[in-house]
Amino acid sequence: MLIISLTVIQDNPLYIKSSPPTSKVLVETKIKETVVEPEIDSTDILIKSLIFVESSGRDSVINYSTNAGGCLQIRPIMIKDVNRILSKKNIKKKFTIQDRFNRSKAIQMFKIWKDHYHKKSSFEKIARCWNGGTKGHKIKATIKYWEKVKRNYDR
């Protein structure tokens, strides 16, 4: 009976060597590559859609009339609220006004806000409140905003 152990070569799971080698020669076998699609979080798709609607994907955009900035058009009051949420959870992290221009940090702030206020809300309610504030889902003007977000979400 021949026992063969397989070892990954150079951290590449597509190439293996067998041990013991056959006929004193190292046998390398290329394994057929299996592509595994990563799970897509639907919240990430919503965020991408919001970013497109809010800023056309640009990180440095400022709306001077509302003082909103960054890819998600975050206002200073939102940063203050997110920092309050973190403080309530005894998390020492604090976001600054400049953080809204960093895409990764802007998305973190959005997720903190969403998880605090909208853990089980529909995407429509989340988007409309993002646009219109706490009671945004009840404001008629946010319906058009939701339609834009939904159009981009469905792409």
N, C-alpha and C positions, 0 to 999 in steps of 0.2 A: 504494500500500500504506500502511495506517495502522498505526502502532506505538503501542501503549498501554502505559504503565507504571503499575503500581498501587502506591499508598503507603498504609500504615496511618495512620489519623487518631487522634490522641490516645491512642496505645498501645492502641487497641481493634481487634483483628483482625477484628471483625465489621463494621467500616465501612472502606471504601476510597474513594479518589478516583482518578479516571483522569486521566492526563495524556498528551497535551494534552486540555483540556476540549472537549467537543463544543458547537458553537455558542456559544462564549465563555462557557459556563455550566459551572461545576464539577459534574460528575456524581458523585453519591454512590450507592453500591450497597450494600444490606445483604446480607451473605452469610449463607446459612442456617447457624445455629450447629450445630456438630458437638460432641457431648458425648463426651469420651474418659474412660472410667472409669480412675482411677488403679489401678496394680497394688497388690494388697493383700498385704502380707507376712504369711505365716501365723504368724510369731513374734509379730507385733503382736497378732494375735487371741489367741494363747496368753497373752500378757501381760495383755490385758484380762480374760481369764477368771481368771487368777491374782489380779488386783486385786479382782475381784468376790468371789472365794472368801475371800481374805485379809482384806478390809476393807470389803466391800460398797461399794467405790468411794470410801471416805473417806480423805483424806490425813493427817488428824490423829489417827488411832486409835493408842492405845498399849495393849499387853498387858503389864500390870505384872508378871504372874507369869513371863513369859519375857523381858521387856525388849525386846520387838519393837515396832517402830513404823512408821507410815506406811502408804501404800496397799498395799505389798508385804510389810508386817510384817518389816522388816529388823532383824536383831539387831546389836549392836555388833561381834560376832565376824565377821559378814559384811562389814561396812565395813572392818575390819582386813584381811581376806583380799583384798578388792577392791583396797585400797591396796597390798598386797603384790604382787598381779598387775601393777598399773600400774608399780610400782617395778622389777619384774623386766624390764619392757619399756622401761625408761628413760623412762617418762612421768612428768613431775613433778606432774601433777594429783593432788590428794588430796581424798577425801571426808571430811566431818565427820559426827558423830552427828546433827546437825540436818538434813543433806541427805536423810535418809530420809523427811522430811516434805514434801519438794519432789518432786512426781510425776515431773517430767522427770529429776531427778537419781537418783531411785529406779530408774527404768527404765534409765537409763544403767548403774547399778551391776549391775542384773540382767543386762543384755546383756554386760557385761564378764565377769561370773561365768559366764554361759552359754557365751560364746565360748571361754573358757579351759578349762572342764571338760567341756562338752557340745556341742562343735562339730558332731558327727554323731549325737548321741543322739536317740532318739525323744522326742516331747513327753511321753509317759508317764514316761520316765526322768527328764527334766528336772523335771517337776512333782513327782514323788515325792522327788527329791533336794532340791528347793527346800524341801519340807516336812520331810523327815526327815534331811537332812544328806548327807554324802558317800556313805553306803551306804543312803540312803533308798529306793532302788529295790528293796532286798532286805528292807525292813521291811514286815511284813504290814499294820500300821496305816496305812501311806500309800496303800493301795489305795483306801480310802474317800475320801481326799483327791483322788486322781486321778479317781475317778468324779464328784466334784463339779466339778472343773475341766473334765473332758470334757463334762459336761452343759451347762455354760455356754459352752464352746467351740463346741459343735454348734448353738447358738441362731442 
